[in-house]
Amino acid sequence: MKKNSAHYRFCFGPWNLSEGADPYGPPTRPAQSFDWKLAQMKKLGFDAMMFHDDDVVPDVDAKSEKQIIAETRELKKKLFDAGIAAEMVAPRLWFSPKTIDGAYTSNDPKHRQYAIDRSRRTIDIANLLGTDLIVLWLAREGSYLRESKNARKSVDYLVQAIDKMLAHDKRVRIAIEPKPNEPMDHAYVPTIGHALAVANLTRDPKRVGALIESAHCTLAGLDPSDEIAFAMSFGKLWSLHLNDQNGLKFDQDKPFGSANLRGAFNQVRVLEQNHYGSRGEYVCFDVHPFRPTKVEHWLAHLDNSRRTFLKLVEKARSYDEAKAAQMIADRNYQALDQYVIEHLLGK
C-alpha cells in the first residue's frame, strides 16, 4: 500500500463537550460558554471546529440580518485569534416547532419553505466564517408512519431544497450526512448510497457529496470502512465523523475505537489507502464523554479518540501488505485473520 503523505487535521464541535443530559436524565456537568469550549480546543491542539448555524448565532431565527452578520463576524474573529478554522456549518432544522413533521419533507409547504430559507441563511453564515461546506443531517426527513407521507414526493422535496441551496451560492458544497433512524422511525436517506443517489438528481451533482459518521453506518447494519470506501470511490467523502457504537442501539457517540478496535483499524486503513486528507479534508470526532464523567476528565474522550486514530495510522502504515497478499492469493483467510489480530495486539 502506498503510504498516505497527508497530514491529518482534526476537529470537533461545541456539542462534543456535552453536559451529560440524555432522554432519561438531566445534565451531570455544568454548562460552559462557547469561549470556554474554544479555549479547550486550543488547549488540545485541534485544528478546526464544526458548527450548527445556531452555535454561531444563538436563537438565530429571532435575529435580524444585521445582527446575524455582526455576531458571525465576532465569532470569526475569535476563531482567527485562536488559530482555529471553521470546518463546516449545518442548519439545525430539527429543533424548531416548524419542523415537527419534517423540514424539507414536511407536509406543510410553509414549513418546507422555512427549512429552505434557514438553509440559505446558513450558507451566508458559512461564507462569513470562511468555509464552503454545508452539512445536511436530515434528522426529521422521514416518517413515523408510512402512510403519513408520500416517500416519492419526499425525494423530490429534498432535491428541490438542495437545488435552491446550490443556486443561492455558486461555490457552496453540500455534504449529506445519512442516518437510518433516530429521531425518525425510518429516514428517507439512510445510507451513503442513498445520499449519493440523491446527489445525482440535483442540478449540480459535482457540488453534492457526503459526510460519513461511523455510528450511523453501524446503526444501518453496515461496516463503516466499506461505506467510507464507497463514498471515496466517487470522490464524494468531504468530511468524516469518527466515533464508535455498541450494536444497534441509540446513537452512542462513543470515543473512536472504544467498542470495536478492529473496525476502527479498518476505517483508518481505508482512509490511508485512499489518501483522505490530501485535499484538505478534516478528521472530525463526533464523540461525547460518558455521562458519569467528572469535570476534571471532560476532555479525555476527544484526546483519546485522536490518540487512538494516530496509533491506528501507525498500524495501517506498518501493516505488511506483501505478506497479506500472499495469504490472500493462497486463500488462507485463517492466517490473514490471525495476522490482523496479532498486528493489532502488537506481537
LOLO-763919 format. One line per 4 residues: number of its first residue (from 1); their letters; for each residue z, y, x of N, C-alpha, C, CB. Coordinates in steps of 0.02 Angstrom, whole numbers, plus 50000, padded with zeros to 5 digits. Glycine has a CB too. Layout:
BEGIN
NUM> A> Z/Y/X/Z/Y/X/Z/Y/X/Z/Y/X  ... $
This chain:
BEGIN
1> MKKN> 50000/49940/50042/50000/50000/50000/50000/50062/50043/50061/50001/49953  49953/50108/50030/49952/50171/50066/50013/50212/50047/49886/50210/50051  50046/50238/50097/50108/50275/50083/50093/50341/50049/50147/50287/50148  50137/50359/50004/50133/50422/49969/50162/50476/50014/50169/50420/49900 $
5> SAHY> 50122/50524/50033/50146/50577/50078/50178/50635/50039/50089/50603/50120  50179/50630/49972/50205/50685/49932/50280/50694/49945/50192/50672/49857  50299/50757/49946/50370/50774/49949/50394/50780/49877/50383/50840/49989  50438/50737/49857/50461/50738/49788/50504/50799/49774/50499/50675/49771 $
9> RFCF> 50492/50830/49716/50532/50886/49694/50568/50866/49629/50488/50950/49683  50629/50888/49621/50672/50863/49568/50695/50918/49521/50732/50827/49598  50705/50899/49458/50730/50949/49411/50770/50914/49356/50671/50988/49380  50806/50955/49318/50840/50932/49257/50845/50992/49210/50912/50902/49273 $
13> GPWN> 50871/50980/49150/50877/51033/49101/50950/51051/49087/50844/51013/49036  50962/51109/49057/51031/51129/49042/51068/51077/49000/51032/51195/49006  51032/51041/48957/51063/50991/48913/51088/50930/48952/51015/50969/48860  51065/50922/49014/51087/50865/49053/51157/50874/49083/51038/50852/49109 $
17> LSEG> 51186/50932/49074/51257/50943/49088/51293/50948/49021/51268/51008/49132  51288/50894/48983/51315/50893/48915/51391/50890/48914/51286/50834/48876  51417/50911/48857/51490/50914/48849/51521/50850/48821/51509/50972/48805  51480/50800/48807/51507/50735/48788/51509/50721/48713/51574/50729/48814 $
21> ADPY> 51486/50768/48672/51485/50756/48600/51432/50703/48584/51470/50821/48561  51446/50662/48534/51396/50615/48509/51403/50612/48433/51405/50544/48541  51360/50574/48398/51365/50573/48325/51432/50549/48298/51310/50530/48296  51473/50520/48342/51536/50490/48318/51598/50524/48345/51537/50417/48338 $
25> GPPT> 51588/50579/48383/51647/50611/48411/51631/50680/48440/51677/50568/48463  51683/50721/48449/51674/50789/48473/51664/50792/48548/51733/50831/48453  51653/50852/48576/51646/50860/48649/51709/50836/48685/51632/50932/48666  51698/50814/48747/51754/50792/48789/51762/50836/48851/51745/50719/48810 $
29> RPAQ> 51716/50884/48858/51719/50932/48914/51705/51002/48886/51666/50913/48969  51733/51053/48916/51724/51121/48889/51652/51146/48898/51772/51170/48923  51629/51186/48850/51562/51215/48855/51559/51261/48916/51544/51253/48790  51500/51263/48947/51489/51305/49005/51428/51350/48994/51480/51263/49069 $
33> SFDW> 51427/51406/49026/51372/51454/49018/51310/51430/49055/51393/51523/49043  51254/51460/49038/51192/51445/49075/51199/51463/49148/51133/51482/49044  51232/51520/49162/51241/51541/49232/51279/51489/49271/51277/51608/49235  51329/51458/49241/51367/51405/49275/51321/51346/49289/51428/51383/49231 $
37> KLAQ> 51281/51327/49240/51236/51270/49249/51184/51284/49302/51202/51252/49183  51159/51344/49304/51111/51363/49356/51143/51359/49425/51083/51433/49343  51205/51380/49429/51241/51376/49494/51249/51304/49516/51309/51410/49488  51261/51258/49469/51268/51187/49487/51202/51159/49512/51294/51146/49426 $
41> MKKL> 51148/51180/49480/51082/51157/49502/51069/51179/49574/51026/51185/49456  51085/51242/49589/51076/51267/49657/51122/51229/49705/51090/51343/49659  51183/51216/49683/51231/51180/49725/51206/51110/49743/51299/51175/49689  51174/51077/49695/51148/51009/49707/51082/51009/49745/51139/50973/49640 $
45> GFDA> 51050/51067/49750/50987/51070/49787/50927/51047/49748/50993/51030/49849  50929/51051/49682/50871/51035/49641/50821/51092/49645/50891/51020/49567  50759/51077/49625/50704/51125/49635/50684/51163/49573/50645/51088/49662  50693/51134/49514/50668/51166/49453/50711/51147/49394/50595/51144/49441 $
49> MMFH> 50703/51186/49341/50739/51174/49279/50689/51169/49222/50792/51230/49266  50700/51123/49176/50659/51119/49116/50697/51152/49058/50640/51045/49099  50659/51178/49010/50688/51218/48957/50661/51201/48889/50677/51292/48971  50703/51210/48837/50678/51220/48770/50671/51296/48761/50727/51189/48716 $
53> DDDV> 50633/51316/48711/50624/51388/48700/50690/51424/48688/50577/51400/48642  50736/51391/48652/50800/51424/48638/50852/51414/48693/50828/51400/48572  50835/51376/48745/50875/51379/48807/50861/51445/48842/50859/51319/48854  50799/51468/48837/50779/51530/48869/50803/51590/48828/50701/51533/48878 $
57> VPDV> 50790/51587/48763/50809/51641/48717/50851/51610/48661/50746/51678/48689  50917/51611/48666/50959/51583/48613/50944/51615/48546/51033/51591/48631  50947/51574/48493/50934/51599/48425/50866/51633/48421/50989/51647/48402  50816/51601/48451/50750/51633/48460/50718/51654/48395/50704/51586/48497 $
61> DAKS> 50730/51617/48340/50698/51634/48277/50721/51701/48250/50712/51580/48226  50780/51722/48270/50808/51785/48244/50791/51845/48288/50882/51779/48238  50755/51834/48343/50742/51888/48391/50672/51919/48380/50748/51861/48463  50667/51982/48395/50603/52016/48393/50563/51999/48455/50612/52093/48388 $
65> EKQI> 50498/52014/48454/50456/52001/48512/50481/52038/48573/50383/52020/48497  50504/52100/48562/50530/52141/48617/50592/52108/48647/50546/52211/48592  50636/52084/48604/50697/52051/48629/50680/51987/48667/50744/52035/48570  50632/51948/48641/50613/51885/48673/50585/51899/48743/50560/51848/48630 $
69> IAET> 50543/51949/48748/50514/51966/48813/50569/51988/48862/50462/52022/48806  50614/52029/48838/50667/52055/48882/50713/51999/48906/50709/52109/48846  50733/51954/48861/50779/51900/48879/50745/51849/48924/50807/51866/48816  50681/51837/48912/50644/51790/48955/50637/51818/49026/50574/51775/48925 $
73> RELK> 50623/51882/49031/50617/51912/49097/50684/51913/49133/50590/51984/49091  50737/51921/49096/50804/51920/49126/50819/51850/49155/50858/51939/49075  50801/51798/49117/50812/51730/49142/50766/51715/49201/50801/51679/49086  50704/51739/49198/50658/51728/49253/50685/51758/49318/50590/51760/49236 $
77> KKLF> 50717/51816/49313/50746/51846/49373/50803/51803/49400/50772/51917/49357  50844/51775/49355/50899/51731/49377/50871/51670/49414/50941/51709/49317  50818/51642/49387/50787/51584/49420/50759/51603/49488/50731/51555/49376  50726/51660/49491/50696/51683/49554/50751/51694/49606/50656/51748/49543 $
81> DAGI> 50805/51726/49586/50860/51740/49633/50892/51676/49658/50912/51784/49599  50892/51623/49616/50921/51559/49635/50873/51514/49672/50948/51524/49575  50809/51534/49676/50758/51492/49708/50740/51432/49666/50782/51470/49775  50744/51438/49600/50730/51384/49553/50668/51400/49512/50791/51371/49507 $
85> AAEM> 50623/51352/49504/50564/51361/49463/50576/51337/49392/50504/51323/49494  50536/51361/49346/50535/51334/49277/50481/51280/49275/50521/51391/49224  50502/51218/49261/50454/51163/49262/50413/51161/49198/50490/51096/49271  50444/51169/49141/50409/51166/49077/50452/51200/49024/50393/51093/49056 $
89> VAPR> 50421/51214/48966/50457/51239/48908/50434/51198/48848/50445/51316/48896  50482/51180/48805/50467/51141/48744/50493/51178/48683/50498/51070/48749  50454/51182/48630/50480/51211/48568/50531/51162/48537/50423/51226/48518  50591/51188/48521/50642/51145/48490/50631/51148/48414/50715/51167/48510 $
93> LWFS> 50592/51101/48390/50570/51102/48320/50612/51058/48274/50499/51082/48316  50663/51026/48300/50700/50978/48260/50767/51004/48236/50710/50914/48299  50785/51066/48254/50849/51095/48232/50842/51138/48169/50878/51136/48288  50784/51166/48159/50776/51215/48105/50779/51183/48036/50709/51251/48113 $
97> PKTI> 50809/51218/47987/50807/51194/47918/50736/51185/47892/50845/51242/47872  50688/51219/47924/50618/51215/47902/50584/51151/47926/50580/51274/47926  50618/51112/47968/50587/51051/47995/50625/50988/47975/50582/51055/48071  50662/50992/47921/50699/50933/47897/50652/50875/47883/50740/50951/47834 $
101> DGAY> 50593/50891/47855/50545/50839/47836/50486/50837/47884/50521/50850/47765  50499/50857/47946/50445/50859/47995/50428/50930/48013/50384/50822/47969  50393/50938/48068/50371/51005/48090/50296/51011/48080/50391/51018/48165  50257/50989/48129/50184/50990/48122/50160/50946/48064/50151/50969/48187 $
105> TSND> 50198/50895/48047/50177/50848/47995/50217/50855/47931/50183/50777/48020  50251/50911/47922/50288/50921/47860/50242/50920/47800/50326/50988/47862  50267/50899/47743/50228/50902/47682/50220/50973/47656/50261/50859/47628  50260/51020/47682/50258/51089/47660/50214/51130/47708/50330/51119/47655 $
109> PKHR> 50158/51158/47685/50114/51195/47730/50148/51255/47762/50053/51218/47694  50197/51286/47728/50232/51343/47758/50273/51320/47818/50279/51378/47705  50301/51260/47814/50341/51234/47869/50296/51211/47927/50385/51175/47845  50238/51185/47911/50191/51169/47964/50170/51232/48002/50128/51133/47935 $
113> QYAI> 50159/51286/47965/50141/51349/47996/50198/51376/48040/50121/51400/47943  50260/51368/48015/50318/51389/48055/50318/51353/48123/50384/51375/48017  50305/51288/48123/50305/51249/48185/50250/51273/48232/50295/51174/48170  50192/51289/48206/50137/51313/48248/50154/51382/48276/50071/51317/48207 $
117> DRSR> 50181/51426/48235/50199/51493/48258/50252/51490/48312/50224/51536/48199  50302/51447/48302/50354/51441/48353/50326/51412/48418/50412/51397/48327  50279/51366/48412/50248/51337/48472/50207/51388/48510/50204/51277/48453  50172/51431/48475/50135/51485/48508/50183/51531/48545/50094/51526/48456 $
121> RTID> 50239/51546/48513/50288/51589/48546/50317/51555/48608/50345/51607/48497  50324/51489/48605/50348/51451/48663/50299/51458/48721/50357/51377/48645  50234/51458/48705/50183/51467/48757/50191/51536/48790/50112/51459/48728  50204/51586/48750/50214/51653/48777/50275/51656/48823/50222/51705/48721 $
125> IANL> 50329/51621/48803/50389/51618/48844/50374/51583/48910/50446/51581/48807  50337/51527/48906/50319/51489/48967/50278/51533/49015/50279/51426/48948  50232/51571/48988/50192/51615/49031/50236/51665/49068/50140/51653/48989  50285/51693/49034/50330/51741/49066/50373/51707/49119/50375/51774/49014 $
129> LGTD> 50388/51643/49110/50428/51606/49160/50386/51579/49217/50464/51548/49126  50320/51581/49210/50277/51560/49265/50258/51487/49264/50309/51575/49329  50260/51455/49205/50238/51385/49200/50184/51380/49147/50297/51338/49184  50136/51335/49158/50083/51325/49108/50094/51261/49069/50015/51323/49143 $
133> LIVL> 50151/51227/49078/50163/51162/49048/50207/51168/48987/50194/51114/49099  50181/51147/48929/50218/51144/48867/50227/51070/48849/50182/51183/48809  50289/51051/48835/50304/50982/48817/50317/50978/48742/50365/50954/48857  50286/50930/48710/50297/50918/48639/50333/50852/48630/50230/50919/48599 $
137> WLAR> 50400/50856/48619/50436/50797/48596/50431/50798/48520/50512/50796/48620  50392/50753/48492/50376/50754/48421/50432/50721/48381/50308/50718/48407  50490/50752/48384/50552/50721/48360/50549/50700/48287/50610/50769/48370  50528/50745/48244/50529/50729/48172/50459/50717/48144/50561/50786/48134 $
141> EGSY> 50412/50702/48190/50344/50687/48167/50338/50612/48153/50291/50709/48220  50361/50594/48095/50362/50525/48072/50389/50526/48002/50403/50479/48119  50417/50471/47980/50445/50469/47912/50503/50419/47909/50391/50450/47861  50546/50432/47861/50600/50385/47846/50576/50334/47793/50663/50422/47820 $
145> LRES> 50525/50353/47757/50498/50313/47702/50423/50316/47706/50524/50339/47632  50391/50258/47714/50319/50256/47725/50280/50294/47671/50295/50185/47728  50303/50288/47609/50266/50318/47554/50275/50393/47548/50287/50285/47489  50320/50422/47588/50335/50493/47581/50284/50539/47616/50403/50508/47609 $
149> KNAR> 50243/50510/47660/50193/50549/47695/50128/50509/47700/50218/50568/47765  50074/50546/47711/50009/50515/47723/49999/50512/47799/49951/50556/47688  50003/50453/47828/50000/50445/47900/49933/50468/47929/50013/50373/47919  49879/50457/47893/49813/50479/47916/49810/50555/47919/49757/50452/47870 $
153> KSVD> 49834/50589/47867/49835/50662/47866/49881/50689/47921/49856/50688/47798  49935/50652/47934/49983/50675/47984/49952/50678/48054/50044/50629/47986  49908/50631/48069/49872/50634/48133/49828/50697/48135/49829/50570/48144  49795/50711/48079/49754/50772/48075/49797/50834/48086/49718/50776/48008 $
157> YLVQ> 49856/50835/48055/49900/50893/48062/49921/50903/48135/49963/50885/48018  49937/50847/48169/49956/50851/48240/49899/50880/48282/49976/50782/48266  49839/50855/48271/49781/50878/48310/49768/50952/48295/49719/50836/48293  49772/50971/48232/49761/51041/48214/49812/51087/48248/49765/51050/48137 $
161> AIDK> 49875/51066/48250/49927/51106/48282/49914/51113/48357/49996/51075/48270  49896/51058/48390/49883/51061/48462/49821/51104/48475/49872/50990/48490  49771/51098/48433/49711/51139/48442/49728/51214/48439/49658/51122/48389  49772/51232/48394/49791/51303/48388/49831/51326/48449/49832/51315/48324 $
165> MLAH> 49870/51281/48478/49906/51298/48540/49857/51307/48598/49958/51244/48558  49808/51262/48602/49758/51266/48655/49716/51330/48649/49712/51205/48654  49702/51350/48587/49664/51411/48576/49705/51473/48591/49639/51414/48504  49771/51469/48584/49815/51526/48596/49814/51547/48669/49886/51509/48574 $
169> DKRV> 49806/51499/48714/49807/51513/48785/49758/51466/48820/49879/51506/48816  49710/51494/48855/49657/51453/48885/49679/51415/48946/49599/51497/48903  49739/51428/48972/49763/51394/49032/49818/51344/49018/49788/51445/49083  49848/51347/48959/49906/51306/48944/49888/51231/48945/49936/51325/48877 $
173> RIAI> 49935/51191/48968/49929/51118/48965/49983/51092/48918/49935/51085/49036  49964/51045/48876/50011/51016/48827/50026/50944/48848/49981/51018/48755  50089/50928/48859/50109/50859/48876/50149/50830/48818/50152/50858/48942  50122/50778/48788/50156/50745/48732/50206/50695/48759/50104/50709/48686 $
177> EPKP> 50267/50699/48733/50321/50652/48753/50334/50604/48695/50386/50691/48773  50308/50543/48699/50315/50497/48642/50383/50463/48641/50260/50445/48644  50402/50443/48580/50463/50404/48570/50453/50364/48505/50527/50450/48566  50473/50301/48504/50458/50260/48446/50502/50273/48385/50464/50188/48464 $
181> NEPM> 50562/50299/48396/50609/50309/48341/50660/50363/48361/50645/50242/48321  50707/50376/48319/50763/50422/48332/50739/50492/48349/50805/50395/48389  50746/50540/48304/50787/50536/48243/50750/50505/48183/50810/50603/48225  50685/50498/48186/50649/50469/48130/50654/50393/48131/50574/50490/48131 $
185> DHAY> 50643/50363/48074/50642/50290/48069/50585/50262/48111/50636/50267/47995  50526/50292/48102/50467/50274/48142/50428/50338/48157/50422/50222/48104  50403/50343/48218/50365/50401/48239/50291/50387/48236/50385/50422/48310  50252/50440/48225/50179/50432/48223/50149/50426/48293/50148/50492/48187 $
189> VPTI> 50184/50448/48344/50160/50443/48413/50214/50408/48455/50142/50514/48444  50218/50341/48449/50274/50305/48480/50266/50287/48554/50287/50244/48443  50205/50287/48579/50193/50264/48648/50143/50310/48683/50167/50192/48647  50137/50299/48749/50089/50338/48788/50018/50326/48764/50096/50320/48863 $
193> GHAL> 50002/50266/48745/49935/50252/48719/49920/50294/48658/49928/50179/48702  49968/50300/48612/49959/50343/48554/49950/50416/48575/50019/50336/48507  49991/50438/48623/49987/50508/48645/49919/50524/48674/50041/50522/48698  49892/50480/48715/49827/50493/48746/49770/50486/48696/49816/50445/48804 $
197> AVAN> 49780/50445/48645/49730/50440/48592/49727/50505/48552/49745/50381/48545  49785/50533/48537/49788/50598/48502/49756/50652/48546/49860/50617/48484  49771/50651/48611/49743/50700/48657/49667/50699/48654/49766/50686/48729  49638/50640/48647/49565/50634/48647/49533/50664/48585/49545/50560/48653 $
201> LTRD> 49573/50675/48532/49547/50704/48470/49548/50780/48471/49587/50678/48412  49581/50809/48520/49590/50882/48521/49527/50918/48547/49650/50900/48563  49528/50983/48540/49470/51024/48559/49459/51024/48634/49480/51095/48535  49511/51010/48674/49504/51011/48747/49549/50956/48776/49523/51081/48777 $
205> PKRV> 49527/50893/48773/49568/50837/48796/49592/50843/48868/49531/50773/48788  49555/50880/48910/49575/50886/48980/49640/50924/48987/49520/50922/49020  49660/50963/48937/49721/51002/48940/49778/50971/48899/49708/51072/48916  49768/50909/48878/49821/50874/48840/49836/50809/48876/49799/50861/48766 $
209> GALI> 49898/50803/48898/49919/50743/48935/49984/50717/48909/49925/50758/49009  50026/50691/48954/50086/50656/48931/50145/50666/48978/50071/50582/48924  50202/50659/48949/50265/50654/48985/50297/50587/48966/50313/50714/48970  50317/50549/49015/50348/50484/49002/50423/50489/49014/50317/50429/49046 $
213> ESAH> 50462/50462/48967/50534/50452/48978/50548/50377/48980/50576/50487/48922  50583/50356/49032/50596/50284/49042/50627/50253/48981/50642/50274/49102  50679/50284/48953/50715/50254/48897/50671/50247/48836/50776/50296/48880  50626/50294/48825/50582/50291/48766/50535/50231/48771/50541/50356/48760 $
217> CTLA> 50513/50215/48831/50471/50155/48840/50511/50092/48823/50444/50151/48913  50572/50089/48848/50615/50031/48834/50628/50024/48759/50681/50036/48872  50639/50080/48725/50651/50078/48654/50590/50054/48615/50672/50147/48629  50531/50062/48644/50470/50036/48613/50457/49964/48631/50410/50079/48633 $
221> GLDP> 50502/49934/48671/50493/49865/48693/50442/49859/48749/50472/49822/48635  50429/49914/48784/50379/49915/48837/50411/49927/48905/50327/49970/48824  50375/49910/48958/50401/49921/49025/50382/49990/49050/50374/49867/49074  50430/50031/49071/50414/50099/49092/50363/50103/49148/50477/50133/49114 $
225> SDEI> 50367/50055/49196/50319/50059/49252/50248/50047/49228/50337/50008/49305  50238/50004/49179/50171/49994/49152/50146/50055/49114/50170/49933/49105  50191/50088/49078/50172/50149/49042/50154/50205/49092/50229/50173/48996  50192/50209/49147/50176/50258/49199/50107/50244/49228/50230/50256/49256 $
229> AFAM> 50093/50182/49245/50028/50164/49273/49972/50179/49224/50027/50090/49293  49984/50165/49161/49932/50178/49110/49916/50252/49107/49956/50152/49041  49967/50295/49104/49955/50367/49100/49921/50393/49163/50021/50404/49089  49941/50366/49220/49912/50390/49283/49840/50366/49292/49954/50366/49342 $
233> SFGK> 49822/50312/49260/49753/50289/49264/49705/50338/49230/49745/50219/49233  49732/50378/49184/49693/50430/49150/49702/50499/49184/49713/50435/49077  49745/50502/49236/49760/50566/49266/49800/50611/49220/49697/50601/49287  49841/50581/49177/49874/50619/49124/49950/50618/49127/49852/50594/49058 $
237> LWSL> 49980/50595/49181/50053/50597/49187/50072/50662/49220/50080/50535/49227  50091/50711/49179/50103/50778/49205/50177/50794/49214/50073/50829/49158  50220/50751/49188/50291/50758/49200/50324/50691/49185/50322/50815/49156  50387/50686/49205/50420/50621/49204/50495/50630/49194/50407/50582/49270 $
241> HLND> 50522/50596/49145/50594/50596/49133/50621/50526/49150/50611/50615/49059  50653/50521/49208/50681/50457/49228/50753/50452/49205/50677/50449/49305  50770/50394/49177/50838/50379/49157/50842/50303/49149/50859/50416/49091  50891/50279/49112/50894/50207/49101/50922/50194/49032/50938/50172/49155 $
245> QNGL> 50913/50132/49010/50925/50114/48940/50946/50041/48938/50862/50127/48896  51001/50028/48905/51026/49959/48899/51003/49929/48833/51103/49958/48904  50940/49909/48832/50913/49873/48774/50891/49919/48718/50965/49827/48748  50879/49890/48659/50851/49925/48602/50907/49956/48560/50808/49878/48558 $
249> KFDQ> 50941/50004/48590/50996/50039/48556/50976/50112/48546/51063/50033/48595  51024/50154/48531/51012/50226/48530/50990/50249/48599/51075/50264/48507  50962/50309/48602/50938/50337/48666/50998/50353/48709/50894/50401/48654  51009/50313/48762/51072/50318/48801/51069/50367/48859/51089/50250/48827 $
253> DKPF> 51011/50380/48887/51004/50427/48943/51053/50411/49000/51017/50499/48919  51056/50347/49018/51098/50327/49073/51069/50351/49139/51106/50250/49075  51110/50357/49192/51083/50376/49258/51027/50327/49279/51139/50376/49311  50979/50352/49315/50922/50312/49336/50945/50252/49376/50873/50354/49377 $
257> GSAN> 50922/50193/49356/50940/50131/49391/51006/50102/49369/50942/50143/49463  51040/50133/49321/51107/50112/49302/51108/50044/49268/51139/50163/49256  51058/50031/49225/51058/49969/49186/51010/49917/49214/51040/49983/49115  50955/49939/49244/50903/49892/49267/50875/49917/49333/50846/49884/49213 $
261> LRGA> 50906/49896/49387/50886/49920/49453/50816/49897/49471/50936/49896/49506  50799/49835/49453/50732/49811/49470/50679/49850/49430/50726/49735/49455  50694/49864/49368/50649/49906/49329/50641/49974/49360/50674/49912/49257  50695/50003/49385/50691/50068/49418/50648/50064/49481/50762/50094/49436 $
265> FNQV> 50656/50009/49519/50616/49999/49579/50541/49998/49562/50636/49934/49615  50524/49963/49509/50454/49959/49491/50426/50026/49467/50444/49906/49437  50468/50067/49437/50445/50134/49418/50431/50176/49480/50498/50169/49374  50476/50173/49528/50465/50211/49590/50404/50184/49627/50529/50208/49635 $
269> RVLE> 50398/50119/49629/50341/50088/49665/50274/50110/49635/50347/50011/49664  50270/50113/49569/50206/50133/49539/50193/50208/49550/50205/50117/49463  50246/50248/49554/50237/50318/49571/50210/50325/49642/50304/50356/49564  50238/50284/49687/50215/50285/49757/50142/50262/49761/50259/50239/49800 $
273> QNHY> 50125/50209/49726/50057/50182/49729/50005/50233/49705/50053/50119/49687  50025/50274/49657/49978/50320/49626/49988/50393/49646/49982/50314/49551  50030/50403/49699/50038/50469/49730/50063/50522/49682/49973/50491/49760  50111/50502/49640/50141/50552/49595/50176/50605/49637/50191/50518/49546 $
277> GSRG> 50168/50667/49617/50198/50723/49653/50149/50758/49699/50256/50699/49692  50093/50726/49714/50046/50756/49761/50010/50816/49732/49994/50704/49783  50013/50824/49666/49983/50883/49633/50037/50931/49608/49938/50861/49575  50096/50923/49634/50149/50970/49616/50193/50947/49558/50120/51035/49599 $
281> EYVC> 50183/50885/49533/50224/50862/49477/50297/50852/49500/50195/50795/49450  50342/50862/49454/50413/50854/49468/50438/50786/49443/50453/50910/49435  50490/50762/49476/50530/50705/49451/50590/50735/49416/50551/50656/49510  50593/50727/49351/50648/50754/49311/50695/50698/49290/50621/50792/49248 $
285> FDVH> 50759/50713/49291/50809/50664/49269/50837/50687/49202/50866/50655/49322  50818/50651/49149/50845/50666/49083/50903/50619/49070/50790/50659/49026  50958/50634/49103/51017/50591/49103/51077/50630/49080/51029/50560/49173  51127/50594/49055/51189/50626/49033/51249/50592/49066/51195/50623/48956 $
289> PFRP> 51302/50630/49077/51363/50598/49102/51392/50553/49048/51416/50651/49124  51424/50500/49069/51458/50457/49021/51511/50499/48984/51490/50396/49056  51522/50484/48922/51566/50525/48881/51636/50533/48910/51571/50496/48811  51665/50481/48941/51733/50488/48968/51736/50529/49034/51763/50420/48981 $
293> TKVE> 51678/50551/49060/51677/50585/49124/51721/50647/49126/51605/50604/49142  51761/50653/49179/51803/50712/49188/51761/50771/49213/51860/50697/49238  51788/50830/49204/51753/50891/49226/51738/50889/49300/51795/50953/49209  51785/50864/49340/51775/50864/49412/51721/50815/49435/51840/50846/49446 $
297> HWLA> 51699/50771/49390/51645/50723/49407/51581/50740/49368/51668/50651/49391  51576/50800/49342/51524/50818/49295/51453/50812/49323/51535/50888/49272  51444/50821/49387/51377/50823/49417/51354/50756/49445/51375/50874/49471  51399/50707/49445/51384/50644/49481/51323/50608/49453/51444/50599/49478 $
301> HLDN> 51312/50609/49388/51256/50572/49359/51189/50599/49384/51258/50575/49283  51185/50664/49396/51123/50693/49422/51114/50678/49496/51122/50768/49410  51167/50687/49534/51164/50673/49605/51151/50599/49617/51229/50694/49640  51183/50556/49578/51174/50484/49586/51102/50463/49568/51223/50445/49541 $
305> SRRT> 51074/50492/49516/51006/50475/49497/50956/50491/49552/50986/50512/49432  50965/50549/49583/50920/50568/49638/50931/50523/49698/50930/50641/49657  50994/50507/49714/51008/50463/49770/50976/50394/49760/51084/50455/49780  50983/50368/49699/50953/50303/49683/50877/50307/49690/50972/50280/49613 $
309> FLKL> 50847/50359/49664/50775/50367/49668/50752/50367/49741/50753/50432/49634  50784/50406/49784/50763/50411/49853/50774/50346/49892/50801/50468/49888  50827/50310/49875/50837/50244/49907/50783/50195/49885/50907/50216/49889  50762/50200/49822/50709/50156/49799/50641/50177/49827/50707/50156/49722 $
313> VEKA> 50632/50240/49843/50572/50261/49880/50569/50225/49947/50571/50339/49890  50626/50222/49981/50629/50185/50045/50613/50112/50034/50699/50193/50077  50639/50082/49981/50625/50012/49966/50550/50001/49951/50668/49988/49907  50521/50047/49913/50449/50041/49897/50406/50047/49960/50428/50094/49846 $
317> RSYD> 50426/50091/50005/50386/50102/50066/50395/50047/50118/50403/50169/50096  50451/50011/50114/50463/49957/50162/50445/49888/50132/50536/49957/50184  50422/49888/50071/50401/49826/50038/50341/49798/50076/50384/49838/49963  50344/49734/50094/50291/49703/50134/50233/49682/50088/50318/49641/50173 $
321> EAKA> 50185/49726/50082/50129/49714/50036/50086/49655/50059/50085/49777/50030  50078/49647/50125/50037/49592/50150/50070/49525/50135/50027/49599/50227  50136/49522/50145/50173/49461/50129/50169/49446/50055/50246/49467/50151  50177/49497/50014/50173/49487/49941/50103/49464/49921/50192/49552/49905 $
325> AQMI> 50052/49492/49954/49984/49473/49937/49970/49399/49951/49934/49516/49976  50000/49372/50005/49992/49301/50020/50023/49258/49966/50025/49285/50088  50082/49278/49942/50115/49240/49889/50074/49243/49825/50186/49267/49876  50045/49301/49811/50004/49309/49751/49941/49266/49756/49986/49383/49739 $
329> ADRN> 49910/49266/49815/49850/49225/49825/49864/49151/49816/49820/49238/49894  49925/49131/49836/49946/49061/49830/49975/49047/49761/49997/49044/49884  49978/49098/49718/50008/49093/49651/50080/49068/49655/49966/49047/49606  50113/49087/49710/50182/49066/49720/50228/49121/49695/50195/49050/49796 $
333> YQAL> 50231/49127/49629/50269/49181/49599/50344/49171/49605/50250/49189/49527  50365/49109/49614/50437/49097/49627/50458/49131/49692/50453/49020/49630  50417/49122/49743/50432/49153/49807/50429/49229/49802/50383/49128/49861  50380/49254/49765/50373/49327/49756/50434/49355/49720/50309/49343/49717 $
337> DQYV> 50456/49320/49669/50515/49342/49631/50575/49347/49677/50529/49294/49573  50586/49296/49718/50644/49296/49763/50636/49349/49817/50653/49227/49794  50575/49360/49840/50564/49411/49891/50585/49480/49864/50490/49413/49913  50565/49495/49803/50584/49560/49773/50660/49565/49767/50551/49568/49703 $
341> IEHL> 50692/49512/49744/50765/49512/49736/50799/49525/49804/50790/49446/49705  50778/49487/49855/50810/49494/49921/50794/49561/49952/50788/49437/49967  50735/49587/49939/50717/49653/49965/50764/49706/49936/50643/49670/49949  50777/49701/49871/50822/49749/49839/50894/49740/49860/50816/49744/49763 $
345> LGK> 50913/49678/49875/50981/49664/49897/50993/49684/49969/50997/49590/49888  50940/49697/50005/50947/49720/50074/50956/49662/50123/51005/49767/50080  50925/49606/50110/50930/49547/50153/50905/49563/50223/50892/49488/50124 $
